[in-house]
Amino acid sequence: MTKEVTTVSEEGYTAENQIRDFEVTIDATGEEAPDTLESLLAAYGSCYVPALRVGGEQRDVGDLGRIEIDVSGDLNDDDKLSAVEFTVKTEAEMDDGQAEQVVERADELCKVHDALKTDLEADVTVESGAF
């Protein structure tokens, strides 16, 4: 299986992304739309929600109810992402041991968490003069 997205930028630093039947705008400057790192952090948090839900069920905590994740990304001096921190709030009560088990399982399940490996890079082919 392959996931496909088409990204088009007519000019400037804003890109329109076609994802199946959805359009998502990302602006590297953050002036017209979320910037690239904000979009990555949103994808990471959004992926972590179902991973937490499944982790809760699989670790016998049950339904976690409302989940809210405050995602923060620390930037280095080059404005590149250097660290990510989640503050997870759940409606369901968990002791520290249960919370640790749910988080460990969520780490295993979250596809964005898995994709953020240091050895994962895009294989780039350039087709110049295409338009």
N, CA, C and O atoms as a GROMACS GRO file, in nm:
protein
  524
    1MET      N    1   0.085  -0.118   0.000
    1MET     CA    2   0.000   0.000   0.000
    1MET      C    3   0.089   0.124   0.000
    1MET      O    4   0.193   0.128   0.067
    2THR      N    5   0.049   0.223  -0.074
    2THR     CA    6   0.121   0.350  -0.082
    2THR      C    7   0.025   0.464  -0.053
    2THR      O    8  -0.087   0.466  -0.104
    3LYS      N    9   0.067   0.557   0.028
    3LYS     CA   10  -0.010   0.680   0.053
    3LYS      C   11   0.043   0.785  -0.044
    3LYS      O   12   0.164   0.797  -0.063
    4GLU      N   13  -0.048   0.861  -0.106
    4GLU     CA   14  -0.006   0.962  -0.202
    4GLU      C   15  -0.070   1.096  -0.172
    4GLU      O   16  -0.188   1.104  -0.138
    5VAL      N   17   0.008   1.201  -0.185
    5VAL     CA   18  -0.034   1.339  -0.168
    5VAL      C   19   0.027   1.418  -0.283
    5VAL      O   20   0.143   1.395  -0.319
    6THR      N   21  -0.048   1.511  -0.340
    6THR     CA   22   0.007   1.600  -0.442
    6THR      C   23   0.016   1.740  -0.382
    6THR      O   24  -0.083   1.793  -0.331
    7THR      N   25   0.135   1.798  -0.389
    7THR     CA   26   0.161   1.930  -0.334
    7THR      C   27   0.194   2.026  -0.448
    7THR      O   28   0.283   1.998  -0.528
    8VAL      N   29   0.121   2.139  -0.455
    8VAL     CA   30   0.141   2.237  -0.561
    8VAL      C   31   0.161   2.375  -0.500
    8VAL      O   32   0.086   2.416  -0.411
    9SER      N   33   0.263   2.444  -0.548
    9SER     CA   34   0.287   2.583  -0.510
    9SER      C   35   0.303   2.663  -0.638
    9SER      O   36   0.397   2.641  -0.715
   10GLU      N   37   0.211   2.755  -0.662
   10GLU     CA   38   0.217   2.839  -0.781
   10GLU      C   39   0.323   2.947  -0.767
   10GLU      O   40   0.388   2.985  -0.864
   11GLU      N   41   0.340   2.998  -0.644
   11GLU     CA   42   0.442   3.100  -0.615
   11GLU      C   43   0.453   3.114  -0.465
   11GLU      O   44   0.368   3.065  -0.390
   12GLY      N   45   0.556   3.181  -0.421
   12GLY     CA   46   0.572   3.206  -0.279
   12GLY      C   47   0.598   3.079  -0.200
   12GLY      O   48   0.654   2.982  -0.251
   13TYR      N   49   0.556   3.081  -0.074
   13TYR     CA   50   0.588   2.971   0.018
   13TYR      C   51   0.465   2.895   0.066
   13TYR      O   52   0.474   2.812   0.156
   14THR      N   53   0.350   2.923   0.004
   14THR     CA   54   0.228   2.852   0.038
   14THR      C   55   0.209   2.735  -0.057
   14THR      O   56   0.233   2.748  -0.177
   15ALA      N   57   0.166   2.622  -0.004
   15ALA     CA   58   0.145   2.502  -0.085
   15ALA      C   59   0.005   2.448  -0.060
   15ALA      O   60  -0.042   2.442   0.054
   16GLU      N   61  -0.061   2.409  -0.168
   16GLU     CA   62  -0.190   2.341  -0.161
   16GLU      C   63  -0.162   2.191  -0.173
   16GLU      O   64  -0.094   2.147  -0.265
   17ASN      N   65  -0.214   2.116  -0.079
   17ASN     CA   66  -0.193   1.972  -0.077
   17ASN      C   67  -0.324   1.900  -0.103
   17ASN      O   68  -0.422   1.922  -0.032
   18GLN      N   69  -0.325   1.815  -0.203
   18GLN     CA   70  -0.442   1.733  -0.234
   18GLN      C   71  -0.420   1.598  -0.169
   18GLN      O   72  -0.330   1.523  -0.206
   19ILE      N   73  -0.505   1.567  -0.072
   19ILE     CA   74  -0.497   1.441   0.002
   19ILE      C   75  -0.631   1.371  -0.018
   19ILE      O   76  -0.730   1.408   0.045
   20ARG      N   77  -0.634   1.272  -0.106
   20ARG     CA   78  -0.758   1.210  -0.149
   20ARG      C   79  -0.856   1.318  -0.192
   20ARG      O   80  -0.825   1.391  -0.287
   21ASP      N   81  -0.972   1.333  -0.129
   21ASP     CA   82  -1.070   1.435  -0.167
   21ASP      C   83  -1.059   1.561  -0.080
   21ASP      O   84  -1.151   1.643  -0.078
   22PHE      N   85  -0.949   1.576  -0.010
   22PHE     CA   86  -0.932   1.688   0.081
   22PHE      C   87  -0.820   1.780   0.033
   22PHE      O   88  -0.722   1.735  -0.026
   23GLU      N   89  -0.838   1.910   0.059
   23GLU     CA   90  -0.732   2.007   0.032
   23GLU      C   91  -0.683   2.064   0.163
   23GLU      O   92  -0.763   2.104   0.249
   24VAL      N   93  -0.553   2.069   0.178
   24VAL     CA   94  -0.491   2.124   0.298
   24VAL      C   95  -0.387   2.226   0.254
   24VAL      O   96  -0.300   2.197   0.173
   25THR      N   97  -0.397   2.347   0.310
   25THR     CA   98  -0.301   2.452   0.279
   25THR      C   99  -0.198   2.460   0.390
   25THR      O  100  -0.231   2.459   0.508
   26ILE      N  101  -0.072   2.468   0.350
   26ILE     CA  102   0.038   2.484   0.444
   26ILE      C  103   0.124   2.599   0.393
   26ILE      O  104   0.157   2.605   0.274
   27ASP      N  105   0.160   2.690   0.482
   27ASP     CA  106   0.240   2.807   0.446
   27ASP      C  107   0.367   2.805   0.529
   27ASP      O  108   0.362   2.816   0.652
   28ALA      N  109   0.480   2.792   0.463
   28ALA     CA  110   0.608   2.784   0.535
   28ALA      C  111   0.631   2.905   0.625
   28ALA      O  112   0.700   2.894   0.726
   29THR      N  113   0.574   3.019   0.590
   29THR     CA  114   0.592   3.139   0.672
   29THR      C  115   0.492   3.146   0.787
   29THR      O  116   0.512   3.222   0.882
   30GLY      N  117   0.384   3.068   0.779
   30GLY     CA  118   0.281   3.069   0.882
   30GLY      C  119   0.188   3.189   0.874
   30GLY      O  120   0.108   3.210   0.965
   31GLU      N  121   0.197   3.267   0.768
   31GLU     CA  122   0.114   3.387   0.756
   31GLU      C  123  -0.025   3.359   0.700
   31GLU      O  124  -0.123   3.421   0.742
   32GLU      N  125  -0.035   3.265   0.606
   32GLU     CA  126  -0.162   3.237   0.539
   32GLU      C  127  -0.229   3.108   0.588
   32GLU      O  128  -0.348   3.086   0.565
   33ALA      N  129  -0.152   3.024   0.654
   33ALA     CA  130  -0.201   2.893   0.699
   33ALA      C  131  -0.100   2.839   0.800
   33ALA      O  132   0.005   2.900   0.820
   34PRO      N  133  -0.130   2.726   0.864
   34PRO     CA  134  -0.032   2.667   0.954
   34PRO      C  135   0.101   2.645   0.881
   34PRO      O  136   0.103   2.614   0.762
   35ASP      N  137   0.212   2.662   0.954
   35ASP     CA  138   0.340   2.638   0.890
   35ASP      C  139   0.371   2.489   0.888
   35ASP      O  140   0.295   2.407   0.940
   36THR      N  141   0.484   2.455   0.828
   36THR     CA  142   0.516   2.314   0.807
   36THR      C  143   0.532   2.237   0.938
   36THR      O  144   0.483   2.125   0.951
   37LEU      N  145   0.601   2.296   1.035
   37LEU     CA  146   0.620   2.226   1.161
   37LEU      C  147   0.492   2.217   1.242
   37LEU      O  148   0.468   2.117   1.309
   38GLU      N  149   0.410   2.322   1.238
   38GLU     CA  150   0.280   2.315   1.305
   38GLU      C  151   0.195   2.204   1.245
   38GLU      O  152   0.125   2.133   1.317
   39SER      N  153   0.202   2.189   1.114
   39SER     CA  154   0.126   2.082   1.046
   39SER      C  155   0.177   1.945   1.088
   39SER      O  156   0.098   1.853   1.109
   40LEU      N  157   0.309   1.931   1.100
   40LEU     CA  158   0.366   1.805   1.146
   40LEU      C  159   0.324   1.775   1.289
   40LEU      O  160   0.286   1.662   1.321
   41LEU      N  161   0.329   1.876   1.376
   41LEU     CA  162   0.288   1.856   1.515
   41LEU      C  163   0.140   1.820   1.525
   41LEU      O  164   0.102   1.737   1.607
   42ALA      N  165   0.057   1.882   1.441
   42ALA     CA  166  -0.086   1.850   1.440
   42ALA      C  167  -0.108   1.706   1.394
   42ALA      O  168  -0.191   1.635   1.450
   43ALA      N  169  -0.034   1.664   1.291
   43ALA     CA  170  -0.046   1.526   1.244
   43ALA      C  171  -0.001   1.428   1.353
   43ALA      O  172  -0.064   1.324   1.372
   44TYR      N  173   0.105   1.462   1.423
   44TYR     CA  174   0.156   1.376   1.530
   44TYR      C  175   0.052   1.363   1.642
   44TYR      O  176   0.020   1.252   1.684
   45GLY      N  177  -0.001   1.475   1.688
   45GLY     CA  178  -0.104   1.471   1.793
   45GLY      C  179  -0.228   1.398   1.748
   45GLY      O  180  -0.287   1.321   1.824
   46SER      N  181  -0.269   1.422   1.624
   46SER     CA  182  -0.390   1.357   1.570
   46SER      C  183  -0.371   1.207   1.556
   46SER      O  184  -0.466   1.130   1.573
   47CYS      N  185  -0.250   1.164   1.527
   47CYS     CA  186  -0.221   1.022   1.517
   47CYS      C  187  -0.215   0.958   1.656
   47CYS      O  188  -0.252   0.842   1.674
   48TYR      N  189  -0.170   1.034   1.754
   48TYR     CA  190  -0.153   0.982   1.889
   48TYR      C  191  -0.286   0.956   1.959
   48TYR      O  192  -0.295   0.870   2.046
   49VAL      N  193  -0.390   1.032   1.920
   49VAL     CA  194  -0.522   1.014   1.983
   49VAL      C  195  -0.574   0.871   1.965
   49VAL      O  196  -0.604   0.805   2.064
   50PRO      N  197  -0.586   0.820   1.840
   50PRO     CA  198  -0.636   0.683   1.827
   50PRO      C  199  -0.540   0.580   1.887
   50PRO      O  200  -0.583   0.475   1.935
   51ALA      N  201  -0.410   0.610   1.884
   51ALA     CA  202  -0.313   0.518   1.945
   51ALA      C  203  -0.337   0.510   2.096
   51ALA      O  204  -0.329   0.402   2.154
   52LEU      N  205  -0.365   0.623   2.159
   52LEU     CA  206  -0.398   0.622   2.302
   52LEU      C  207  -0.527   0.545   2.328
   52LEU      O  208  -0.535   0.468   2.424
   53ARG      N  209  -0.628   0.566   2.243
   53ARG     CA  210  -0.756   0.497   2.262
   53ARG      C  211  -0.739   0.345   2.254
   53ARG      O  212  -0.790   0.271   2.338
   54VAL      N  213  -0.666   0.300   2.152
   54VAL     CA  214  -0.642   0.156   2.138
   54VAL      C  215  -0.556   0.108   2.255
   54VAL      O  216  -0.581   0.000   2.310
   55GLY      N  217  -0.455   0.186   2.291
   55GLY     CA  218  -0.371   0.149   2.405
   55GLY      C  219  -0.451   0.136   2.534
   55GLY      O  220  -0.426   0.044   2.613
   56GLY      N  221  -0.546   0.225   2.555
   56GLY     CA  222  -0.633   0.218   2.673
   56GLY      C  223  -0.714   0.090   2.676
   56GLY      O  224  -0.725   0.025   2.779
   57GLU      N  225  -0.769   0.054   2.561
   57GLU     CA  226  -0.848  -0.070   2.553
   57GLU      C  227  -0.759  -0.193   2.571
   57GLU      O  228  -0.794  -0.285   2.645
   58GLN      N  229  -0.643  -0.194   2.505
   58GLN     CA  230  -0.555  -0.311   2.510
   58GLN      C  231  -0.485  -0.328   2.645
   58GLN      O  232  -0.441  -0.438   2.678
   59ARG      N  233  -0.474  -0.221   2.721
   59ARG     CA  234  -0.409  -0.229   2.852
   59ARG      C  235  -0.511  -0.228   2.966
   59ARG      O  236  -0.478  -0.196   3.080
   60ASP      N  237  -0.635  -0.264   2.932
   60ASP     CA  238  -0.743  -0.283   3.030
   60ASP      C  239  -0.776  -0.158   3.112
   60ASP      O  240  -0.822  -0.168   3.225
   61VAL      N  241  -0.753  -0.041   3.054
   61VAL     CA  242  -0.796   0.083   3.117
   61VAL      C  243  -0.938   0.114   3.071
   61VAL      O  244  -1.016   0.174   3.145
   62GLY      N  245  -0.970   0.074   2.949
   62GLY     CA  246  -1.102   0.099   2.893
   62GLY      C  247  -1.106   0.227   2.813
   62GLY      O  248  -1.004   0.277   2.767
   63ASP      N  249  -1.226   0.280   2.798
   63ASP     CA  250  -1.248   0.401   2.719
   63ASP      C  251  -1.187   0.520   2.792
   63ASP      O  252  -1.217   0.544   2.909
   64LEU      N  253  -1.101   0.594   2.724
   64LEU     CA  254  -1.036   0.710   2.786
   64LEU      C  255  -1.123   0.834   2.786
   64LEU      O  256  -1.087   0.934   2.848
   65GLY      N  257  -1.239   0.830   2.718
   65GLY     CA  258  -1.325   0.947   2.712
   65GLY      C  259  -1.260   1.059   2.634
   65GLY      O  260  -1.190   1.036   2.536
   66ARG      N  261  -1.283   1.181   2.679
   66ARG     CA  262  -1.224   1.296   2.611
   66ARG      C  263  -1.072   1.293   2.627
   66ARG      O  264  -1.020   1.269   2.736
   67ILE      N  265  -1.004   1.318   2.516
   67ILE     CA  266  -0.857   1.326   2.516
   67ILE      C  267  -0.819   1.463   2.461
   67ILE      O  268  -0.870   1.506   2.358
   68GLU      N  269  -0.731   1.530   2.530
   68GLU     CA  270  -0.676   1.657   2.481
   68GLU      C  271  -0.524   1.647   2.490
   68GLU      O  272  -0.470   1.611   2.594
   69ILE      N  273  -0.457   1.678   2.380
   69ILE     CA  274  -0.312   1.673   2.379
   69ILE      C  275  -0.258   1.812   2.346
   69ILE      O  276  -0.288   1.868   2.240
   70ASP      N  277  -0.180   1.868   2.436
   70ASP     CA  278  -0.107   1.991   2.408
   70ASP      C  279   0.028   1.947   2.353
   70ASP      O  280   0.109   1.887   2.423
   71VAL      N  281   0.051   1.978   2.226
   71VAL     CA  282   0.174   1.938   2.158
   71VAL      C  283   0.264   2.060   2.146
   71VAL      O  284   0.221   2.164   2.097
   72SER      N  285   0.386   2.047   2.190
   72SER     CA  286   0.480   2.157   2.172
   72SER      C  287   0.607   2.104   2.107
   72SER      O  288   0.653   1.993   2.137
   73GLY      N  289   0.662   2.184   2.019
   73GLY     CA  290   0.785   2.148   1.950
   73GLY      C  291   0.891   2.252   1.977
   73GLY      O  292   0.872   2.370   1.948
   74ASP      N  293   1.002   2.209   2.031
   74ASP     CA  294   1.114   2.300   2.055
   74ASP      C  295   1.197   2.312   1.928
   74ASP      O  296   1.222   2.213   1.859
   75LEU      N  297   1.238   2.434   1.898
   75LEU     CA  298   1.319   2.460   1.779
   75LEU      C  299   1.462   2.491   1.820
   75LEU      O  300   1.487   2.553   1.924
   76ASN      N  301   1.556   2.448   1.736
   76ASN     CA  302   1.696   2.482   1.762
   76ASN      C  303   1.728   2.618   1.702
   76ASN      O  304   1.638   2.688   1.656
   77ASP      N  305   1.854   2.657   1.701
   77ASP     CA  306   1.894   2.789   1.652
   77ASP      C  307   1.867   2.807   1.502
   77ASP      O  308   1.860   2.920   1.455
   78ASP      N  309   1.853   2.697   1.428
   78ASP     CA  310   1.823   2.703   1.285
   78ASP      C  311   1.673   2.693   1.259
   78ASP      O  312   1.632   2.673   1.144
   79ASP      N  313   1.591   2.706   1.362
   79ASP     CA  314   1.445   2.694   1.353
   79ASP      C  315   1.401   2.556   1.304
   79ASP      O  316   1.297   2.543   1.238
   80LYS      N  317   1.479   2.455   1.336
   80LYS     CA  318   1.442   2.317   1.303
   80LYS      C  319   1.399   2.247   1.431
   80LYS      O  320   1.445   2.279   1.540
   81LEU      N  321   1.310   2.152   1.415
   81LEU     CA  322   1.253   2.081   1.529
   81LEU      C  323   1.361   2.001   1.601
   81LEU      O  324   1.432   1.922   1.539
   82SER      N  325   1.374   2.023   1.731
   82SER     CA  326   1.474   1.951   1.809
   82SER      C  327   1.412   1.860   1.914
   82SER      O  328   1.477   1.765   1.960
   83ALA      N  329   1.288   1.887   1.954
   83ALA     CA  330   1.221   1.803   2.054
   83ALA      C  331   1.071   1.825   2.045
   83ALA      O  332   1.024   1.932   2.007
   84VAL      N  333   0.997   1.721   2.081
   84VAL     CA  334   0.851   1.728   2.084
   84VAL      C  335   0.806   1.684   2.223
   84VAL      O  336   0.858   1.587   2.279
   85GLU      N  337   0.708   1.755   2.278
   85GLU     CA  338   0.654   1.720   2.409
   85GLU      C  339   0.502   1.716   2.401
   85GLU      O  340   0.439   1.806   2.346
   86PHE      N  341   0.444   1.611   2.456
   86PHE     CA  342   0.298   1.598   2.466
   86PHE      C  343   0.258   1.613   2.612
   86PHE      O  344   0.321   1.555   2.701
   87THR      N  345   0.155   1.690   2.637
   87THR     CA  346   0.085   1.688   2.765
   87THR      C  347  -0.053   1.632   2.734
   87THR      O  348  -0.134   1.698   2.670
   88VAL      N  349  -0.077   1.511   2.780
   88VAL     CA  350  -0.201   1.439   2.749
   88VAL      C  351  -0.296   1.449   2.868
   88VAL      O  352  -0.259   1.418   2.981
   89LYS      N  353  -0.417   1.492   2.839
   89LYS     CA  354  -0.523   1.496   2.941
   89LYS      C  355  -0.632   1.401   2.897
   89LYS      O  356  -0.676   1.404   2.782
   90THR      N  357  -0.676   1.315   2.989
   90THR     CA  358  -0.784   1.222   2.959
   90THR      C  359  -0.897   1.238   3.059
   90THR      O  360  -0.876   1.275   3.175
   91GLU      N  361  -1.015   1.210   3.013
   91GLU     CA  362  -1.132   1.211   3.102
   91GLU      C  363  -1.124   1.094   3.200
   91GLU      O  364  -1.160   1.108   3.316
   92ALA      N  365  -1.078   0.980   3.151
   92ALA     CA  366  -1.069   0.860   3.235
   92ALA      C  367  -0.956   0.876   3.337
   92ALA      O  368  -0.852   0.934   3.309
   93GLU      N  369  -0.981   0.823   3.455
   93GLU     CA  370  -0.880   0.822   3.561
   93GLU      C  371  -0.784   0.706   3.537
   93GLU      O  372  -0.827   0.595   3.504
   94MET      N  373  -0.654   0.730   3.553
   94MET     CA  374  -0.552   0.626   3.544
   94MET      C  375  -0.449   0.652   3.651
   94MET      O  376  -0.417   0.766   3.682
   95ASP      N  377  -0.395   0.543   3.709
   95ASP     CA  378  -0.282   0.562   3.798
   95ASP      C  379  -0.156   0.572   3.711
   95ASP      O  380  -0.162   0.552   3.590
   96ASP      N  381  -0.042   0.604   3.772
   96ASP     CA  382   0.081   0.626   3.695
   96ASP      C  383   0.122   0.503   3.615
   96ASP      O  384   0.168   0.515   3.502
   97GLY      N  385   0.104   0.386   3.674
   97GLY     CA  386   0.140   0.262   3.605
   97GLY      C  387   0.054   0.238   3.482
   97GLY      O  388   0.106   0.200   3.376
   98GLN      N  389  -0.076   0.260   3.494
   98GLN     CA  390  -0.166   0.245   3.380
   98GLN      C  391  -0.132   0.346   3.271
   98GLN      O  392  -0.128   0.311   3.153
   99ALA      N  393  -0.110   0.470   3.311
   99ALA     CA  394  -0.077   0.574   3.213
   99ALA      C  395   0.050   0.539   3.138
   99ALA      O  396   0.058   0.558   3.016
  100GLU      N  397   0.150   0.488   3.209
  100GLU     CA  398   0.276   0.448   3.145
  100GLU      C  399   0.253   0.336   3.044
  100GLU      O  400   0.309   0.339   2.935
  101GLN      N  401   0.171   0.237   3.080
  101GLN     CA  402   0.142   0.126   2.989
  101GLN      C  403   0.068   0.174   2.865
  101GLN      O  404   0.097   0.129   2.754
  102VAL      N  405  -0.028   0.265   2.883
  102VAL     CA  406  -0.104   0.318   2.769
  102VAL      C  407  -0.012   0.397   2.677
  102VAL      O  408  -0.021   0.383   2.554
  103VAL      N  409   0.075   0.479   2.733
  103VAL     CA  410   0.168   0.558   2.653
  103VAL      C  411   0.266   0.468   2.579
  103VAL      O  412   0.295   0.492   2.461
  104GLU      N  413   0.319   0.366   2.645
  104GLU     CA  414   0.410   0.273   2.578
  104GLU      C  415   0.342   0.207   2.459
  104GLU      O  416   0.403   0.192   2.352
  105ARG      N  417   0.217   0.167   2.476
  105ARG     CA  418   0.144   0.104   2.366
  105ARG      C  419   0.114   0.206   2.256
  105ARG      O  420   0.124   0.173   2.138
  106ALA      N  421   0.079   0.328   2.294
  106ALA     CA  422   0.053   0.433   2.195
  106ALA      C  423   0.178   0.462   2.113
  106ALA      O  424   0.170   0.483   1.992
  107ASP      N  425   0.295   0.462   2.177
  107ASP     CA  426   0.421   0.481   2.105
  107ASP      C  427   0.441   0.372   2.000
  107ASP      O  428   0.491   0.398   1.891
  108GLU      N  429   0.402   0.250   2.034
  108GLU     CA  430   0.415   0.138   1.939
  108GLU      C  431   0.317   0.150   1.823
  108GLU      O  432   0.348   0.109   1.711
  109LEU      N  433   0.200   0.206   1.848
  109LEU     CA  434   0.093   0.210   1.748
  109LEU      C  435   0.094   0.334   1.659
  109LEU      O  436   0.052   0.326   1.544
  110CYS      N  437   0.142   0.446   1.708
  110CYS     CA  438   0.133   0.573   1.634
  110CYS      C  439   0.226   0.570   1.513
  110CYS      O  440   0.348   0.559   1.526
  111LYS      N  441   0.167   0.581   1.395
  111LYS     CA  442   0.243   0.574   1.270
  111LYS      C  443   0.331   0.697   1.249
  111LYS      O  444   0.438   0.686   1.189
  112VAL      N  445   0.288   0.812   1.296
  112VAL     CA  446   0.372   0.932   1.283
  112VAL      C  447   0.492   0.920   1.377
  112VAL      O  448   0.604   0.954   1.340
  113HIS      N  449   0.469   0.871   1.498
  113HIS     CA  450   0.579   0.847   1.593
  113HIS      C  451   0.683   0.757   1.527
  113HIS      O  452   0.803   0.782   1.536
  114ASP      N  453   0.636   0.651   1.462
  114ASP     CA  454   0.725   0.557   1.395
  114ASP      C  455   0.798   0.622   1.278
  114ASP      O  456   0.915   0.592   1.254
  115ALA      N  457   0.730   0.710   1.205
  115ALA     CA  458   0.789   0.772   1.086
  115ALA      C  459   0.897   0.876   1.118
  115ALA      O  460   0.979   0.908   1.032
  116LEU      N  461   0.897   0.927   1.240
  116LEU     CA  462   0.994   1.031   1.276
  116LEU      C  463   1.129   0.972   1.316
  116LEU      O  464   1.189   1.014   1.414
  117LYS      N  465   1.174   0.876   1.239
  117LYS     CA  466   1.304   0.814   1.261
  117LYS      C  467   1.411   0.901   1.194
  117LYS      O  468   1.385   0.964   1.092
  118THR      N  469   1.528   0.902   1.251
  118THR     CA  470   1.635   0.983   1.192
  118THR      C  471   1.681   0.928   1.058
  118THR      O  472   1.741   1.001   0.979
  119ASP      N  473   1.656   0.801   1.030
  119ASP     CA  474   1.702   0.743   0.903
  119ASP      C  475   1.596   0.746   0.793
  119ASP      O  476   1.619   0.691   0.686
  120LEU      N  477   1.481   0.808   0.817
  120LEU     CA  478   1.376   0.817   0.716
  120LEU      C  479   1.388   0.949   0.642
  120LEU      O  480   1.366   1.056   0.700
  121GLU      N  481   1.421   0.942   0.513
  121GLU     CA  482   1.433   1.061   0.430
  121GLU      C  483   1.364   1.036   0.298
  121GLU      O  484   1.350   0.921   0.255
  122ALA      N  485   1.322   1.144   0.233
  122ALA     CA  486   1.257   1.133   0.102
  122ALA      C  487   1.362   1.100  -0.004
  122ALA      O  488   1.472   1.155  -0.004
  123ASP      N  489   1.327   1.011  -0.095
  123ASP     CA  490   1.407   0.984  -0.215
  123ASP      C  491   1.356   1.082  -0.320
  123ASP      O  492   1.242   1.069  -0.364
  124VAL      N  493   1.437   1.179  -0.360
  124VAL     CA  494   1.392   1.291  -0.442
  124VAL      C  495   1.436   1.275  -0.587
  124VAL      O  496   1.554   1.252  -0.615
  125THR      N  497   1.340   1.288  -0.680
  125THR     CA  498   1.366   1.292  -0.824
  125THR      C  499   1.314   1.426  -0.875
  125THR      O  500   1.201   1.463  -0.844
  126VAL      N  501   1.394   1.498  -0.952
  126VAL     CA  502   1.354   1.629  -1.005
  126VAL      C  503   1.326   1.616  -1.154
  126VAL      O  504   1.409   1.565  -1.230
  127GLU      N  505   1.209   1.664  -1.197
  127GLU     CA  506   1.173   1.671  -1.338
  127GLU      C  507   1.162   1.818  -1.376
  127GLU      O  508   1.056   1.878  -1.361
  128SER      N  509   1.271   1.877  -1.423
  128SER     CA  510   1.270   2.020  -1.454
  128SER      C  511   1.204   2.046  -1.588
  128SER      O  512   1.199   1.958  -1.674
  129GLY      N  513   1.152   2.167  -1.607
  129GLY     CA  514   1.083   2.204  -1.731
  129GLY      C  515   0.952   2.132  -1.751
  129GLY      O  516   0.909   2.116  -1.866
  130ALA      N  517   0.888   2.087  -1.645
  130ALA     CA  518   0.766   2.006  -1.656
  130ALA      C  519   0.643   2.087  -1.690
  130ALA      O  520   0.540   2.029  -1.727
  131PHE      N  521   0.648   2.221  -1.679
  131PHE     CA  522   0.528   2.302  -1.704
  131PHE      C  523   0.554   2.404  -1.811
  131PHE      O  524   0.464   2.481  -1.845
   0.00000   0.00000   0.00000
